Amino acid sequence: MNFLHLKYFLMVAEELNITRAAERLYISQQSLSNHISNMERELNVKLFTRSPKLSLTYAGDQLVQTATQILDQYSQFLTKVGDINRHYLGMLRVGISHTCGLALLPDVLPRFREEFPMVEFSLYEGNSNQLEDELSHGRVDLIICFQPIMMEGVRTVSLTQQRLMMVVPKIFTDQLFGAQAEETRAQFAQGADISAFQQLPFVLIKRGNRTRNIVDQYFSRYYFKPKLILETENTVTTLAMAQAGVGITICPELFLRAIPAAPADNKGVDLFPLSDPSTFSRLVAGYRGDRYLSHFGERFIDLAQESLTDQRRIADVKSREKELTNKSD
């Protein structure tokens, strides 16, 4: 029995269908069946029951855990050897939320691929709880998410601190404040007064999301009950709804890169930060302390830090330019 046999076994255990497993492995169904039968003869135990449908036996279930650990340890060993020899071959598996990936990966991934053209990049997208589950089971090498990470034994590297921003359709600001709209915009650019938006509709990410938890705590602290008209799993959807004038949303500053372009007949949105310290959150890269993180995994984290630093610097410059423009007006 060798690593290839274990790989074939795990694919059959995952699919519980010889035909589908053979297709994914690019081998014939007969060849795959022979591999499994040979393993069962060598181990002198049945790994699968064949009737009424393919399923794992108790011994097969135990082998899934053992084979997964063996192949994972072998993969980590190959990564270490690759780092020692500076071959930098292998795979980097990263877990990240959809919106965070949309804001970060277009800048980071091309740089990473340029430095490590022989490294395969695998992406898993999910919410914070899903990312931690993938990390705990060794299905990703590192995750990028907002603190806190609830899983034990995770080492974290700080990437950036993010403010939460209110994304308000400009038509709302105009209607709410009338002749004082521009004055209010300048004032709220330093920190929004949430109570002023009590009667306006909100579109928020669903409960259970880390950002939503922070937002709900902020609402509770200021005795604010939003007029909630829509909840969604996707931050990009909330931003599109704000851009369309449907409702106000709140998201980390980084996610503003995902706001869709406004149509020609659309006034766009106002961006007002929440100044309460409780609404500041830290974006981190996390990886398991008991697993070897490759050199190219460490370098991916470095590139993410560099990208976010560049984004912050550009945003600060634009903010100062806007302040100077407003003062001159």
TIDOGU-686976 format. One record per residue: residue in one letter; x, y negated, z of N, C-alpha, C in turn. Coordinates in steps of 0.001 Angstrom, whole numbers, plus 500000, padded with zeros to 6 digits. Each point is the difference from the previous one (the first is absolute). Layout:
<rs>
aXYZXYZXYZ;...
</rs>
This chain:
<rs>
m500859501189500000499141498811500000500896498760500000;n499670499016499141500815498795499893499119498752500030;f500646498848499819499254498740500069498923499926498926;l500297500541498822499024499970498915498752500797500366;h500197501175500627498852500796500433499137499222500991;l500655499314500927499255499217500995499218498866499344;k500633499357499012499319498929499268498766500534499277;y500152501145499346498870500598499289498891500389500979;f500394500590501122499014500403501008499197498798500505;l500700498893500305499306498820500524499041499401498976;m500346500066498729499096499487498972498729500839499935;v500144501324500077498813500867500008499187499758501261;a500669499823501130499295499747501263499236498689499950;e500543499017499292499329498706499873498792500092499076;e500163500648498872498928500061499004498978501090500303;l500478501090500618499170501199500200499349500426498687;n500796499875498959499566500379498661501261500230499167;i500200501248499563501226500352499276500120499231498693;t498898499851499295500038499334498697500440498551500133;r499358499265500931500347498587500185501433499850500498;a500406500882500936501356499926500533501030500253498901;a499733500993499141500921500305498902500110498825499037;e498871499338499725500019498839499106500853498880500574;r499885499755501307500774498938500639501493500338500048;l500314501295500045501397500430500061500601500234498610;y499155499915498970500440500204498615500581501405499797;i499374501000500610500356501392499767498728500768499690;s500162501224499549498815500795499664499317500504501260;q498710500266499871499230500518501126500556501354500445;q500375500844499034500526501324500320501319499892500763;s500870499084499561501285499823500669499799499552501443;l499081499074500219499737499509501355499431501120500871;s499077500770499458499428501124500757501086500990500397;n500944500254499093501093500927500305500878499456501121;h500276498676499992500799499402501073499333500216501357;i498692499776500057499279500152501267499986501458500436;s499769500892499070499980501433500333501362500464500501;n501078499521499374501352500356500439500280499493501411;m499526498785500308500174499469501354499264500868501012;e498788500419499679499211500825500918500679501349500229;r500596500604498946500703501265500166501256499818500851;e500720498900499759501225499757500765499698499791501472;l498920499272500292499636499703501387499152501106500625;n499499500897499149499145501101500446498747499487500715;v499397498944499411498791499428500572499212499316498893;k498692499995500132499159499297499043499961498515500348;l500262499150499003499971498554500194498669499393499594;f499291500688499083498712499516499519498998501151499960;t498749499668500249498915500924499672499481499608498632;r499704500967499161499618499715498619498500500017499782;s499224500455500939498563500150499794499259499559501263;p498857499310499882499321499604498752500704498857499261;k500842499252500697500808498968499335501348499925500696;l500960499382499354501351499939500535500029499161501272;s500566500552501055500126499265501270501213500524500743;l500508499189500898501182500376500772499646500980501106;t500847500985500209499891500836501189500648499267501173;y499933500597501186500650499387501156501516499886499755;a500584501067499436501431499972499698500312498928498954;g499122499859499003500193498975498977499945498609500582;d499069499784500926499883498695500645501254499671500798;q500566501009500673501234499787500748501172499689499067;l500005500651498823501079499763499049499920498598499403;v498793499456499860499860498628499503500789499049500888;q499814500123501314500715499118500925501510500210499918;t500419501284499979501430500300499973500640499563498689;a499329500295498878500548499645498685500104498485499846;t498999499290500498500026498533499930501201499454500753;q500251500536501193501141499542500804501324500340499326;i500097501221499438501247500417499343500318499105498816;l498992499765499133500233499184498813500273498545500363;d499352499545501078500238498631500445501426499846500519;q500460500968500789501372499950500515501015500080498856;y499705500826499017500891500120498844500046498691499215;s498834499363499842499939498725499295500806498937500727;q499890499960501344500777499044500779501506500272499864;f500375501293499965501403500355499840500530499513498652;l499227500214498942500428499555498676500154498475499959;t499102499306500695500092498547500059501281499561500703;k500319500665501109501234499677500715501219500233499114;v500022501148499319501131500321499128500099498972498873;g498843499616499447499999498992498942500554498678500483;d499662499623501247500541498765500563501513500107500207;i500439501173500477501434500200500245500784499878498689;n499461500599498954500681499994498699499654498792499143;r499097499159500530499533498817499273499380500358498642;h499329501148499961499287500375498776498658499273499920;y499391499803501185498718499319500126498956500597499058;l499828501305500164498950500728499298498923500370501010;g498786500189499530498948500449500886498734499203499808;m499201499927501064498713499319499933499813499137501235;l499461498814499798499598499141501112498483499917499991;r499394500397501122498541500017500122499586498887500962;v499277499032499484499636498819500778498487499929500158;g499563499727501221498587499774500282499758498525500240;i498945499469499391499720498565500102498534499782499685;s499408498936500527498616499689499651499937499490498565;h498822500128499395499843499584498606500351498524499819;t499471499143500856500202498562499841501439499600500296;c500596500607501023501393499712500320500903500455498855;g499678501137499421500760500474498851499881499067498814;l498793499480499795499759499072498900500824498729500168;a500171499564501247500743498767500272501510500210500007;l500445501210500337501427500225500248500702500790498897;l499381501066499516500690500937499117500398499424498629;p499185499119499386500442499475498694501348499300500042;d500381499493501158501297499346500136501080500987500449;v499642500892500935500997500875500615500345501200499122;l498994500626499404500241501253499292500948499865498803;p499878498949499172500972499871498905501441499878500492;r500212499268501099501351499882500562500494501359500492;f499084500739500652500372501316500526500377500950498869;r499199500025498947500255500910498882501291499629499265;e500321498723499980501248499575499366501209500517500777;e499905499987501330501110500472500831500075501520500056;f498821500663499960499958501454500166499172500637498876;p500532499989498786499230500506498858499721501497500065;m500765500753500791499818501442500072499093500431501144;v499514499041500775499113500314501123498549499891499553;e499248501055500228498574499986499670499242499272501106;f499082499147499620499237499222500982498565500514500039;s499541500340501201498638500505500183499253499066500933;l498765499659499653499221499015500759498732500630500549;y499741499764501293498729500378500620499333498733500507;e498744499785499636499262498816500424498880500397500959;g499874499257501073498952500288500971499974498937501078;n499050500125500942499965499062501121501030500412501046;s500112499211501056501067500222500984499935501379500633;n498782500451500353499858501315500620500416501110499040;q499617499868498733500375500998499010501509500019499777;l500612498811499994501449499931499807500738500689501146;e499548499781501214500641500635501148499835501517499943;d498845500463499537499772501438499885500952500613498972;e500189499318498871500926500487498982501426500039500546;l500378498977500758501344499947500575500201501103501030;s499007500219500838500117501002501066500156501404499426;h499399500265498843500084501320499380501167500112499008;g500820498954499907501171500059499138499699499921498522;r498812499490499665499635499912498583500471498698499367;v500409499029500826500671498795499506501244499779500848;d500977499315499431501247499744500709499933498735500844;l499244499024499534499842498766500758498668499358499638;i499517499165500892498760499273499750500252498513500210;i499205499196499327500023498549500195498603499593500434;c499896499439501186498687499651500542500166498942501078;f498879499538500514500029499013501077500037500706501353;q500729499404500926500012500518501361498634499788500641;p499647500808501027500853501024500604499880501344499283;i501098500757499976499959501389499555499738500852501241;m498928500770499966499566500739501179500759501317500169;m500596500487498948500692501291500019501308499894500785;e500292500998500808501231500006500787501184500440499151;g501189499585500413501224500445499356500295499320498682;v499394498835499758500206499286498739500958498836500231;r501028499928499171500897498851500015499471498971499018;t500026498738500390499455498952499147501058498947499681;v499858499437498825500846498885499562499070498859499636;s500164498858500643499138498847499734500262499457498600;l498934499763499252500120499454498656499637498518499963;t498902499640500646499585498593500029498861499842501002;q499813498795500473498839499670500820498989499281499120;q498745500381500131498959499479499134498905499299500794;r499564498842499479498814499338500551498756500563499311;l498894499961500711498731500291499354499464498708499393;m499472500125498801499517498834499262498509500131499712;m499275498917500208498613499930499532500014499623498526;v499280500766499196499882499720498568498566499517499774;v499855498710499797498693499346499976499713499449498599;p498897500390499377499652499392498715499946498476500131;k500611499280499087500030498536500093498608499387499978;i499085500667499340498626499472499985499410500008501404;f500422500961500843499540500032501385500532498784500762;t501296499734499836500613498857500691499337498694499556;d499768499859498709499358498781499479498596499828500563;q499219501079500013498617499930500481499947499747501500;l500938500620500738499965499922501455500448498641500522;f501013499402499363500589498777500540499747498759499146;g499462500188498808499603498864499186501130499026499742;a499780498728500351500986498949499741501291500206500783;q499938500764501089501195500256500822500721501289499589;a499645500569498852500561501293499594501516499952499865;e500522498979499329501441499934499793500746499767501306;e499437499172500845500612499749501309500019501292500827;t498897500746499927499911501267500740500986501021499444;r500156500039498686500965500926499389501408499737500537;a500384498752500077501329499643500498500155500405501466;q498929499807500770500030500353501416500081501515500181;f499149500731499262499933501457500148501210500707499382;a500771499289499180501213500599499442501013500309501098;q499839499334501156500864500260501152499402501042500935;g498732500301499822499314500969500860498507499767499952;a499249501043499634498560499848499803499243500022501325;d498895499261500034499049500066501114498901500973499573;i500061501229500514499093501052499548498541499653500262;s499734499228501072498619499698500366499279499188498923;a500757499296499158499377499188498952499328500850498933;f500345501300499929499498500870498934498949500988500507;q499374499676501119499072500911500656498847500440499101;q499479499101499196498809500305499209500298500508498594;l501287500150499662500357500415498648500224501511499913;p499781500594498824500136501459499849501463500444499991;f500229501187500564501334500594500052500004501350499288;v501122500292499358500249501300499375501295500534500613;l499926501125500726501159500482500754500323501453499683;i501233500365500282500421501391499921499260500773501090;k499747501289499774499212500789500955500725500197501323;r499216500253501039500566500267501323500865501258499959;g501022500017500861500945501105500029501319499616499375;n499972498992499131501215499462499406500728499148501042;r501356500041500008500765499244501004499702498507499921;t499955499455498788499715498576499843498609499677500529;r499026500854499704498634499748500480499947500027501528;n500780500869500614500031500037501463500487498670500572;i501049499438499389500529498709500459498963498903499794;v499318500025498835498986498994499685498845500086500999;d499541501210500308498886500167500938500364499506501392;q501239500267500425500445499510501303500044498473500017;y500415499426498889500029498541499882498578499434500069;f499066500596499284498594499567500048499483500049501435;s500299501115500684499510500178501367500586498941500937;r501272499687499813500673499021500867499367498620499864;y499525499671498793499415498685499756498470500035499934;y499420501127500462498537500153500043499376499685498642;f500640500522498968499547499740498636499364501257499434;k498766499867499520499316501127499377499822499692498518;p500789500646499133499926499668498577498692500461499366;k499588499263498990498837500396499205500523500964498930;l500070501274500374500652501005499170499037500524498941;i500360499813498719499122500448498917500565501198499247;l501297500314500206500588501134499294501257500474500721;e500129501333500137501222500624500488500490500971498923;t501303500075499823500565500867498965501308500599500482;e500427501098499377501280500633500336501169499284499338;n499717499145499021501045499456499141500158498496500204;t501176499568500437500256498574500203499901499221498701;v500405500615498893499925499314498708498552499638499678;t499069500870500387498579499707499779499563498794500808;t500445499899501254499620498842500818500557498718499403;l501226500061499469500603498815499375499254499613498723;a499583500989499232499242499718498777498648499376500340;m499388500458501092498718499445500422500162498547500451;a501095499714500683500261498610500408500238499131498767;q500777500501499058500266499244498785498728499739499205;a499064500938500074498734499859499281498988499137500740;g500371499532501212499090499142500758498943500753500771;v500228501312500213499006500817500702500095499820501508;g501213499960500523500163499882501440501445499743500385;i500196499702501279501330499751500569500612501331500405;t501296500160499790500686501178500511501237499571500773;i500593500953500711501205499751500792500975501132499720;c501246499651499699500986501033499690501395499495500343;p500982500914500088501389499556500210500485499133498848;e500880499099500313500533499051499021500579500709498772;l500665501133500230500619500746498909498993500415498937;f498771500306500431499003500542499080499425498939499064;l500331498735500246499464498943499137500495500137498566;r501092500744499820500508500234498639499012500816499171;a499066500667500680499041500856499299498726499263499607;i499910498701500311498806499245499604499930499938498475;p498877500400499425499890499921498534499952498554499533;a500414499765498775499975498647499441498560499503499913;a499816498709500297498652499416499965499606499679498563;p498738500261499636499510499596498671500067498481499840;a499921499554498771500130498567499715498937499179500711;d498800500552500184498904499258500623499951500201501516;n501052500575500575500025500301501422500983499066500695;k499585499413501115500860499068500739501102500714500774;g499883501310500151501021500745500730499726500055501495;v501059500221500773499853500190501440500930499085500776;d499606499726501233500869499330500964500638501063500880;l501247499771500384500735500933500852500319499318501318;f499358500467501067500170499393501317500561501041500973;p501160499741500612500560500969500951499243499990501325;l499965501163500650499523500076501379501227499802500884;s499954498987500843501204499609500740500154500705501337;d498977500732500436500098500707501273501127501043499921;p500916500032500987501120500961499964499547501457499892;s498795500296500481499513501379499947499724500471498578;t499925499069499061499710500370498612501270500165499165;f501159499861500631501257500272499316500287501497500113;s500369500613498902500310501432500017501309500253499275;r500662501074500403501319500296499438499921501194499055;l500504499798498784500085501075499024501317500730500211;v499929501326500089501195500785500288500112501176499034;a501207500511499875500239501299499375500223500986501135;g499352501143499943500134500996501059500395501357499438;y500871500696500724500388501352499602500258500827501258;r499878501298499865500141500885501148501449500062500481;g500173499838501314501342500020500558500645501369499970;d499191501070499874500552501352500004500279500516498590;r499861499129498993500256500405498620501080499109499388;y500754500567499100501061499255499334499405499082498937;l500311498715500087499574499053498979501177499752499072;s499782500247498716501070499889499015500536498575499891;h501161499893499397500570498680499727499061499193499112;f499407500660498988499116499241499119498690499646500696;g499610500756501037498853499602500811500308498752500803;e501198499964500586500432498804500738500097498799499067;r500485500250498788500157498901499043498642499467499553;f499007500878499890498650499547499647499488499025501056;i500251500306501263499586499104501083500718498661499880;d501311500041499711500762498756499811499397499147498887;l499655500646498878499436499272498861498646499387500353;a499216500718500806498707499456500433500215498761500867;q500980500057500905500322498829500828500421498818499130;e500866500258499028500479498927499128498859499387499208;s499114500830499491498871499507499212499087499115500838;l499702500452501211499094499238500864500644498696500468;t501314500020500206500710498764500355499927499002498850;d500190500500498773499908499130498823498597499417499862;q498989500849500215498618499531499897499713498919501036;r500493500197501214499784499019501063500685498678499660;r501211500082499451500734498789499654499256499214498914;i499507500700498991499254499348498914498720499371500531;a499304500729500882498751499487500572500257498744500826;d501106499985500762500329498830500819500297498783499120;v500722500233498898500309498903499075498724499425499410;k499105500879499554498737499539499429499164499243501016;s500031500481501256499239499334501053500530498591500260;r501333499858500033500586498675500215499694499066498829;e500058500535498779499685499194498830498557499517500045;k499107500882500459498585499625500091499803498912501049;e500705500124501139499890498992501054500484498638499493;l501116499992499281500526498747499461499035499372498993;t499370500851499181499033499518499025498809499364500680;n499503500683501064498838499467500730500326498672500666;k501239499897500540500383498755500678500098498850498980;s500533500301498828500147498941498987498641499542499473;d499027500926500013498644499627499559499328499088501027;
</rs>
